[in-house]
Amino acid sequence: MLSINDDLSIPEDELVFRASRSGGPGGQHVNKVSSRVTLYFDIEASPALTTEQKRMLKRRLGARVSKSGLLRVVSRKHRSQAANRRAAAERFIELLRDALRPRRVRKKTAVPAAEKKRRLEQKRRRAQLKQERGRQAVRDRET
């Protein structure tokens, strides 16, 4: 059982791990050992999740979830398959924990009066500066 939060645990038999060869440097070792691990979790088929949780996961993990509702987590940090399997499971837990965390609703607030005053003052100064440039150019042409 993978414990996500106080009221959610995912049974390990709902997770599918697949090993494949990892790319990158590593000499012969990288060419003969399948150390990269990909974890698959079927959000739609999971009885551990409520309908609301499934909807939240799909919305917040959009890029990681396929159209069929399959969540994919890849780990290839370590040289051993066992270490990558643990890393993928930890990353899976982090992703679910973050995606299922309730978000606070933003309260709309008014712009403070001092901030409005400061912005208008800056506008006035900038306008004055530009106006002075124009007057000087006209005076130079007249003389």
N, C-alpha and C positions, 0 to 999 in steps of 0.2 A: 504494500500500500504506500503510495506517495501522498504525503500530507501537504495540501496546497494552503489551506487556512483552517481556522477552527471548525468550520462546518462543511468542509469539502476534502475528500480523499479520493484519489484515483487508483483503482486496482492495477497492479503492474501487468496483468494479462490483457488490459486494453491497449497497451503500448506495443508497437512492433518495431524492433530494431533490425536494421540491415547494415551490413559491413561492406565496404568497397575500398578500392585502392585510393590512397590519398595522393594528391599531386604535390608539386613543389620539390625543393631540394631534399636529398637524403640518400643519394647513391643507390646501391643495389637494394638496400632495405626497403625503400619506397616502392620498388618494382615487384617485390615478391610478397609483401604483407598487406592484408586488407585491414588497415587500422582506422580509416574514416568510418564513423558511425552516423547513420541517419535514423532519427526517431520519428515514427509516424503515429499520429493519434487521430482517430476518427471522431470528430466532435459530434456529428449527427447521430452516430450509433451508440454513443456513450450513455449508459443508464445512470451514471453517477452525476450527470449534469442536468439541471432543470432547463426548461425551454428558454427562460430569461438568460441564464448563464450561457447557453449555446449562442444566443443572439448577440450578447455582449462580446463573446470571444471572436465571433465572425467579424463583428464591426471593428473591434480594436486591434485584431491581429490580421487584418485584411490581406496584406501582402504575403503572409506566411501560410494562409489557408487557401486550399484549392477550391474550385467551384463545387466539388463533390463533398466539401467539408472536412478535408484531410489536413491536419496541421503537421508541418514538417520542421524538424529541428536538426541541424547538422553540427557535428563536432569533429574537428581534425587537429586539435591543438597538440595532442599528445602522441607519442610513438606507439603506445599500446592500445589495442582495441578496448580492453577493460576500462582503462582510464577515460577514453573517449566516450564510452557508454555511460559512465558516471557523470561526465561533464554534460552530455546531452540531456540526461535526466534532470540534473540541477538547473540547466538553462530552461527546460520545459516547465519546471516548478516556478522559476522566476517569472517567466512569461505569463503563465496562468494567474499567478498571484497579482501581478501588476495589472493585467487586463480585467480582472474581476474586482479590483479595488474600487469602491464607490468614489466617484468624482464629485467634488464640491461644486455647487452651482455658483456661477459668478454673479455677484450682486452689482447691478449697474449703479454707478455713482456719478454725481455731477462734477464738472470741472471746477476746481476751487477758484474763487473770485480773484485771489492773488495771482494765480496762473494766467487767467484771462487778461488781467491788467498788464502783466509782464509781457505777454504776447502782443497786445495792442501797442504797448510802448515801443517794443522792438520794431513793429511795423511802421510806426510813426517816424522813428529815427532813420530807418532805411529809406523811407519815402523822402524825408528831408534831405538826406545825403544825395539821392538821385536828382532831386529838384535843384540842388545847389550846383551840381555838375552841369546841368542843362543851362542854367542862367549864365554861368561863367563862359561857356562855349559861345553863347549868343553875344555877350559883351566883347569877347575877343574878335569876333568877326566885324563888329561895328567900328572898332578903333583902327 
